[in-house]
Amino acid sequence: MRQWSFETGFGYDNLVLGEADTPRPGPRDVLLEMRAASLN
């Protein structure tokens, strides 16, 4: 899956789009699929 993370520090200049493993939900967890998100 794709994820946004902060490379160093905070702010838009430090956001990096990368790849990560899909998390596995536990017995009392729910995994949601997001199709869209926005950053303000």
Secondary structure, DSSP 8 states (H G I E B T S, - for coil): -EEEEESSSSSGGGEEEEE-------TT------------
